[in-house]
């Protein structure tokens, strides 16, 4: 008797192409590095990328966009008083970490017209959609 094929495995395999970029990034993340959580919204004339960066000041965030992807990187450094005799840690889960995420975009955008703002640990990047005729390049984006 032939073994039964699992319908769940078949459905999971069908999703592999859509999940590949995420899993590839997760595999590439260095130890101690985290991946910011991201939403991408398709609006009428632009894409809106929203990234959660709790506790990270905007001056520690670097943002670069190309017509087909967005790259977010930075560092969250905690002030640590090593050798202090005033206290001892009973629990120390918070650490300094780096973060880096490259997100492929579902359509071409205009890097020169990208705008970003950050408040309360949330980065919002507005990426105008590209007309089919424009040429592409990489541009750093200032965060307001």
PLY file of the C-alpha trace (Angstrom):
ply
format ascii 1.0
element vertex 144
property float x
property float y
property float z
element edge 143
property int vertex1
property int vertex2
end_header
0.00 0.00 0.00
1.39 3.43 -0.98
1.82 6.02 1.80
-0.85 8.70 1.95
0.13 12.19 0.86
-0.56 14.88 3.41
-2.76 17.69 2.05
-1.16 20.07 4.57
2.33 19.45 3.20
1.06 20.12 -0.31
-0.47 23.44 0.76
2.68 24.41 2.65
4.79 23.66 -0.42
2.52 25.89 -2.50
3.33 28.78 -0.15
7.13 28.29 -0.31
7.74 30.80 -3.12
5.91 33.52 -1.18
7.74 32.73 2.07
11.22 32.37 0.54
12.39 36.01 1.00
11.45 36.03 4.69
13.08 32.69 5.48
16.19 33.62 3.49
16.56 36.81 5.55
16.02 34.94 8.79
18.78 32.52 7.83
21.12 35.42 6.95
20.51 37.37 10.18
23.64 37.40 12.29
23.57 36.18 15.87
22.20 38.92 18.13
20.66 40.72 15.16
16.91 41.08 14.94
14.50 41.60 12.09
12.10 44.53 12.54
8.43 43.65 12.00
7.15 45.20 8.78
3.84 45.88 7.05
3.59 46.94 3.40
0.39 48.62 2.24
-0.49 49.18 -1.42
-2.15 52.60 -1.68
-3.45 54.32 -4.85
-0.23 56.06 -5.89
2.32 54.78 -3.35
3.41 51.95 -1.10
3.49 52.55 2.64
6.07 50.56 4.59
5.58 50.52 8.36
8.33 49.09 10.58
8.26 48.56 14.34
11.48 49.81 15.96
10.55 50.15 19.65
13.00 52.09 21.82
15.27 53.01 18.93
15.99 56.71 18.35
15.69 57.82 14.73
19.32 58.95 14.64
20.29 55.27 15.05
18.26 54.23 11.99
19.63 54.18 8.44
17.19 53.84 5.58
17.97 53.26 1.93
15.58 52.55 -0.92
16.02 51.25 -4.41
13.30 50.88 -6.96
12.73 47.25 -6.01
13.58 47.11 -2.27
13.94 48.97 1.01
16.78 48.46 3.48
16.47 49.37 7.16
19.43 49.05 9.52
20.59 50.41 12.81
21.59 49.82 16.37
19.90 49.83 19.73
22.58 50.42 22.35
21.80 50.25 26.06
23.87 52.17 28.56
25.38 49.58 30.84
27.28 50.33 34.03
29.53 47.32 34.33
31.38 47.04 37.60
28.88 49.12 39.56
28.78 48.03 43.18
25.45 49.79 43.82
23.37 46.88 42.51
23.42 43.40 41.05
21.32 42.19 38.12
18.75 39.60 39.10
17.44 39.46 35.54
19.05 41.01 32.45
17.08 40.28 29.27
17.58 43.63 27.53
20.73 43.89 25.44
22.29 46.08 22.80
21.32 44.75 19.40
21.76 45.53 15.74
18.95 45.24 13.29
18.95 44.91 9.55
16.21 44.12 7.10
16.07 44.17 3.32
12.51 43.99 2.08
11.78 43.26 -1.59
8.99 45.47 -2.90
6.12 44.05 -4.96
6.45 46.82 -7.58
8.91 49.48 -8.69
9.01 52.77 -6.78
10.65 56.21 -7.26
13.54 56.34 -4.73
14.10 60.13 -5.13
10.58 60.88 -3.91
10.59 58.57 -0.88
9.63 60.21 2.42
10.03 58.81 5.91
8.92 59.77 9.39
9.38 58.13 12.75
7.55 58.49 16.03
6.96 56.34 19.10
9.04 53.47 17.74
7.24 53.25 14.41
8.95 54.09 11.10
6.68 54.97 8.17
8.11 55.19 4.67
6.02 56.53 1.79
7.25 55.19 -1.55
5.63 56.66 -4.68
4.99 54.07 -7.37
7.18 54.29 -10.45
5.87 54.92 -13.90
7.04 52.24 -16.33
9.44 54.68 -18.11
11.71 55.85 -15.23
15.23 54.42 -14.66
16.26 53.01 -11.26
18.97 53.80 -8.68
19.68 53.63 -4.93
19.04 56.67 -2.69
19.53 57.22 1.07
16.40 58.68 2.72
16.42 61.20 5.59
14.08 60.32 8.46
12.03 63.26 9.79
0 1
1 2
2 3
3 4
4 5
5 6
6 7
7 8
8 9
9 10
10 11
11 12
12 13
13 14
14 15
15 16
16 17
17 18
18 19
19 20
20 21
21 22
22 23
23 24
24 25
25 26
26 27
27 28
28 29
29 30
30 31
31 32
32 33
33 34
34 35
35 36
36 37
37 38
38 39
39 40
40 41
41 42
42 43
43 44
44 45
45 46
46 47
47 48
48 49
49 50
50 51
51 52
52 53
53 54
54 55
55 56
56 57
57 58
58 59
59 60
60 61
61 62
62 63
63 64
64 65
65 66
66 67
67 68
68 69
69 70
70 71
71 72
72 73
73 74
74 75
75 76
76 77
77 78
78 79
79 80
80 81
81 82
82 83
83 84
84 85
85 86
86 87
87 88
88 89
89 90
90 91
91 92
92 93
93 94
94 95
95 96
96 97
97 98
98 99
99 100
100 101
101 102
102 103
103 104
104 105
105 106
106 107
107 108
108 109
109 110
110 111
111 112
112 113
113 114
114 115
115 116
116 117
117 118
118 119
119 120
120 121
121 122
122 123
123 124
124 125
125 126
126 127
127 128
128 129
129 130
130 131
131 132
132 133
133 134
134 135
135 136
136 137
137 138
138 139
139 140
140 141
141 142
142 143
